[in-house]
Amino acid sequence: MKKLVIFFCQNLSYKKEKIFKVLDFPSEISIRLIPIPCSAEISVGLLLKILETDLDAIFILTCPETSCQSGEGSIRAKKRVEYTQEILEELGLGKDRLVMFEVDDLENLQQIGRNIKKKCLSIT
């Protein structure tokens, strides 16, 4: 069974239950949805610590850069994710274990769900 954590910005238009329903994951994928006040709250240390567990991947759902309520939350999160991905590559763990998506609308969220499912299948 694949184990995922999905962090999502509380400023998104969608609440936890809606996100879970729209993403529509099969039962063989265990998901923990975690709301965060802003995607800028994500730190490199937190991401690495979580990935030390038996978790398969972390996904982060952020507001689009142009509509981030805190101004630069999505930009900061993106930089931290990219830096953490570099570390994962250097460790030979693969940067695909950490992916960030900007959520624009419901259709985009459904596409993100499909992308996450596809990425889960490729993680060994």
N, C-alpha and C positions, 0 to 999 in steps of 0.2 A: 504494500500500500504506500503510495506517495504521500508525503506529509509536507504541507505548505503553510506558510504564514503570509497573509495579505494585510499590509498596513494600508489604511485609507484615510485621507484628509477629511476631517469632520465638516469642512466647509464645502465639500462636494454637495451637489443637489440631491444625492441619494443617501439614504440611511442604510445601516448595516443589513437589515432584513431584505431591502430591495436589492442591494448589491448581491447578496447571497443568492437570491432568487434569479436574478438576471444572469449571473455567471453560470448557474445550472451545471454544477459539477457532478460527475458520476460518483457513486458510493465508494469506489476504490481509491478516491482521492480525499484524504483527510485535510480539511481546511480550518484554519483559525483566522477569523477576520478581526483585526484589531484597529479600532478608531484612534487617531492621533489628532491633537488640536490643529496641527499644521505639519505638512510634510517636512518642513525645515527642522522639526524636532528629531528627525532620524539622524543618528550619529554613526560614524564609521565603526566605533567601538561596539555599539549595540548590534549592528548588523553582523560583525564578525563573531561576537559572542553567541548570537542566535544560530549562526551557521556552524558553530562548534558542536551543536547538538545533533541528534539524528534526523534533523530536518533536511528535506530535499531541496527546497528553494524558498526564496522570499520574493514577493512581488509588492510593489508600492504603487498605489493609485493616487495621483495628485491632481490638483486643479491645473488647467492650462496656464502656462507662464503668463499669458496676457490677461488672465482673470483671477490671479491669485489674490485672495483678500489681504494677505499679509504683505503683499508687494513682491517679495523675492523668495518666498518659501519654496516654490517649485524649482527655481534656479539653484538654490542652495542644496536642495535634495538631490537634484541631478548631478551636481558636482561631487557630492558625497558618494552617491551610487557609483559614478564613474571611477572614483578613486578606489572604492572598495572592490570593484570589479577588477581593477589592475592588480590589487593584492591577491585576489582569488586566482587570477591567471598565474601570477608568480609562484603561488603555492601549488599549482597544478590541479586546482579544484574546478576550474572552469567558470568564466564570468556569467554564463547563462543561469547560474544558480541565484542570481540577483538581477531583477529586471524592474524597471520603472515604466509606468504608463500614465499618460495624461488623459483624463476623462473629460471629453467634451459634451457628450450627450448619450442618450440611451442606446442608440445604434452603435456608437463607439464602444460603450461598455460591453455590449454583446460581442463585438469583435475582439475586445480584450479578453473576454472569457474564452473564446475559441483559440486565441494565441497562447493563453496560459495552458490550456489543455494540451496543445501541440508541444509546447516547451516541456511539459511534464513527461510526455512520452519519450522525449529525447534525452532526458536526464538519466544517467546510469548510476 
